[in-house]
Each structure stands twice: as structure tokens, then as C-alpha cells.
Amino acid sequence: MNISLKKAKVSDSEHLYELQIKSFKPLLDKYQDFDTNPGAEALERTIDRLNEANSDYYFIQLDNENIGAIRIISKGDLCKLKQIYILPCHQGNGYAQRAILIAESLYTDISHWELDTIKQESKLCYLYEKMDYRKTGKEENIKDGMTLVSYRK
């Protein structure tokens, strides 16, 4: 498993967006959450994120093939894992875990990491919990049957 991260630029926005739409489609189909699911966003939102201060996008690469992306916002001694996505055909192989570990190693001055995920997605919660992220107790009901839960490491 040769997973690496490659910093994305604004000129990569269309490719990032394509990966995002494909990766989030299963969750969009399941929850029909067109207000907050990245799979329902416009390309302009990806471009805005690429231009945000303290926001870094990285392609997740498997043997130099872009199979997903990770977005990190850093503020002081805190990083927020805002998005991580892997194409459905590559999910379940440990690539997300490896990408997160690589990302964490890039931000050596950071003492805390935070993220939000869908509480009902037990595989996602399991991934973060086995990586030592702990629930903060903060939850946000997005819609019936869909709750965001916050984690911190």
C-alpha cells in the first residue's frame, strides 16, 4: 500500500471536485442531505476552499493515482480535519487511516486535532476512534436519522 499526499492547487479544483462528487455520492444517496453533503456542492465551493487562508487540500494518492483528498484547516495549535474522501472503489482498504497519519505528521506544531462525522456511519466512527479520536459530547442533528458527532485528539 503506497499511500502518499500531494498538495493540491487552485488549478486542481475540477479534479478535486470530481473526486468529491463521486466519493460522497453514496452518503448523499443514503441521507438525501442536499444542504450539507459535499456531494451536492457546486465547483465554486471547492475553489473557495482552496483559496481560504489556513486551508490545505491534499490529494490522497495510491501509487501516484489520485483516489481521494483530505482538507485540513490549521489555526494556532489546532487542526481541523474538514474533509477526507476516498473513491468508493478504494474504500475499506485502510487508505484513509494511512492518509490521516501522514497528514498529522505534516503538522508537527499541532497539539489538537478535531473532526466531525456522521454518527450513524459506524465504520467512520470506528476509523476515527481506533486512531485515538474521542467524542467531545457535541452533536448536531442535521435531519431525522442523521447526526454529526464531534471528535478530538
N, C-alpha and C positions, 0 to 999 in steps of 0.2 A: 504494500500500500504506500505509494509515493504521493503523499498529500503535501501541497505547498500553498502558500498565499502569494498573490501578486497584486500589488496596489493598483486600483482602478483609477482612471482619469475621466474627466467630463466627456472626452471623445469615446469612452466606452459605454456611455449611457444607454444606447439602444441594445447592446448585448446584455448588459446588466438587467435591463427591463425585461427582455425576452426570457432570461433565466428566471427572473422573479415571477412573471406571469405563469410560466409552466410549473414552477415549484410550488406556488401557493394555490394552484387550481384545485387540487383535491380538498384542501381545507375550505376554500370558497364554495365549492360544490356541496360540501357537507353542512356547513353552518349558514350559508347564504348571507354572509355578513359583508354586504357591499359598502358599508361605511368605513370600516377599519382594516379590512383584509388587504394586504399589499397586492394581491392578485387582481384587485378591482381598481387599482390606481392608474392614473394616466402617466405617460412617459415624463411629462413635465415634473412630476413629483420626484422621480429618480434624479433628474437633473438638479432640482433644488437641493436635494440631499447631498449630492456630490459637491455642491457649492457652499454648503453650510460650514461655518467655522467649527473647528474641533471635531469634524465628522470625517471618518476614513472608511472607504469601501475597499474590500479586497476580494478578488476572485478566489474561489476555492478551486484548486487545480488538482486533478488526478493525472499524473504522468503528463503534465503540461496541457491537459484539456480542461477548459472551464466547465465545472459541473455544478457550480453554485456560487454563492457570495456570502460575505459577512460584513456587517456595518457596525462600526464602533464609534461612540461619542466619548471623548475624554474631557473631563473638567477637573482640574486640580488632581487630587489623589483618587479620583473615581472614574471608572469607565463603565459605560452602559452598552451592553450588547443589544443593539436595537433591532437587528435583523440577522438571521442566519437562515440560509435556504440552500437546499440540495435538490437537484432534479430528481423526480420520483424514481426513475430507473436506477439511481445510485444511492437511494436511502436505505438505511438498515445495515450498512457496511462499516460503521464506525468512523466515517469520514467527517461528520460534524464534530464529533468529540476531538478528533485529531486537529481539525481546523481551529477549534476554540483554544486548545492547548497552545498551538502555535501563536494565535492572536494574543493570548495572555502573556506569552514570552516576549512579545514585541513592546509591551508597555511596562518596563521594569520599575518605573517610579510609582506605579499604581498599587494602592493598598486595598481597594474595594472594587468589586465588580457587581453590577446589577443587571437584571433582565426581567422581562415579563413573558409569560407564555399562557397558552390555553389550559386551564385546569383540567378540562375533560379529556385532554390528549395525554393519556398516561405514559406513552412512550417518550414524549417530550419531557414531561416532569421527571421521569426516571433518568433520562440522559443528564439533566442538569443536577439532580440530586446525587448521582454517582460521581459527579465532578465537584462535589463539595459545595454546591449552591444550596442555600437553605431558604425556606419560605420565610417571608418577613411578616406575614399576617395580613398584608394588604391584598385585597381582592377587589375587582371591579366587574360588576355584571354588565356584559355587553348586550346580551339579549337572552331570552329564555334558552337554557341549555348551553350557554357559552359564557364563561367567566375567565377573566385574566387574573392570574396569580403572579405576585412579585417574588423574586428570589434575590439573594445577596450572598456574595462570597468575600 
